Amino acid sequence: MTTTARGPAPLPLAAGLDALLPELRALYEDLHAHPELSGQETRTAGLVADGLRAGGWEVTERVGGNGVVGVLRGGAGEGPVILLRADMDGLPVLEDTGLPYASAATGTDRDGSTVPVMHACGHDMHVTCLMGAAALLARHRAGWAGTVVAVFQPAEESGDGAAGMLADGFADRFPRPEVCLGQHVAPFPFGMAATRPGAVMAASDTLVVRLFGRGGHGSTPESTVDPVVMAASVVLRLQTIVSREVGAHDAAVVTVGSLHSGSRENIIPDEAELRISVRTTDPVVRGVVLAAIERIVRAEAAASGAPREPGITTTGSFPLLVNDADGAARVTAALAGALGEGQVLTLPRPVTASEDFGRFGDAYEIPSVFWYFGGVDPVVFATEAADAPGAGDIPPGIPRNHSPRFAPVPDETITAGVRAMLAVAASWLVGDGGTD
């Protein structure tokens, strides 16, 4: 990574943040203790809507399910329309942080199973930071021109939240923005931020593969077509896609995260099911990988003498998230002003995780910019890095997003996240980054 050196600057829109922090901390702990699964964010949405209304925002609820949209017009006259977005849903993860406000919540997933629920990706922090920015934008509305559309999106983790809001007429119901802006908490030191122009997060495809065999007794495998062996061959062969079909300068990830077949050790089953995750950062590579998966699955089924063609179903996808180059430069400068000299990093490559935030910009055909802000104690980070030299950008001892131990440091992370969002917003609304 390279740093952007720029001194800190006053941020008038953030005036009053210190006094507001206890309220934001309480909101964060409440949200963290009461996470909700994708598509079930009713309590979270209610808290958001009530908070926005109390600040004078125009509020629309139940957009694309549990989405909440606030609209606020500045008091300094006409100006640009910008979209600020936070996601709201939690994950089916059993929390292991030991925090006094740790989640003990459970929920019912889309398969009807009861699962633990945790904000293991930091969406509680995203909501808190945007709510803080919304409160201060309302308090200082005389100091900025234009319109802010604050989007609190459901179902990001399932990949259908942004699409659901757009399908519910989002583009026709709310002011048209000229830029879409979003941020994500990440496992690096608080007070720092990171972004890049161009591709910033990978595209994702999830597939379910059904392999069909012919079941029978475990003692007479010669009379069967064993889908367990077929599935094992598929899993191993899939590992060759990245190593042998994707160039060394390209990036792709193929993960088989689930393999289910059979119920007893002495019964050869009729079917096996694989669930596959694919991440790519280039449309051509994506096509190569998806075609290779289908070819391998069908070839292994044929080689095993399967009585039926396999079933291959796409169950979800995230688009490639691309930062507008000019917008990314503007955001980088704003973040450097808000967070201080050397605190903004340029990511050397796209992150292989995925986001559906880009669907808003794609729908409007306008620029999007997405950045990361840190949530880890810098001393802890430095200690872990010293204990694991050469381990990469994030030391293995630092819990990453989706870990049951993921837990941003609250006050400092909230402060940095609110300042980051306000500074970036001000670079459009005020025109000079919101500085004196």
Secondary structure, DSSP 8 states (H G I E B T S, - for coil): -EEE-------GGGTTHHHHHHHHHHHHHHHHHS---TT--HHHHHHHHHHHHHTT-EEEEEETTTEEEEEEE-TT-S--EEEEEEE---BS----S--TT----EEE-TTS-EEE-B-TTSHHHHHHHHHHHHHHHHHTGGG--SEEEEEEES-TTTT-HHHHHHHTTHHHHS---SEEEEEEEEEEETT-EEE-SEEEE-EEEEEEEEEE-B-EETT-GGGSB-HHHHHHHHHHHHHHHHHHHS-TTS-EEEEEEEEE--SSTTEE-SEEEEEEEEEESSHHHHHHHHHHHHHHHHHHHHHTT-SS--EEEEEEEE--EEE-HHHHHHHHHHHHHHH-TT-EEE-SS-BSS--STHHHHHHHT--EEEEEEEEE-HHHHHHHHHHSTTS-SS-TTS--TT-TT----HHHHHHHHHHHHHHHHHHHHTSSTT--
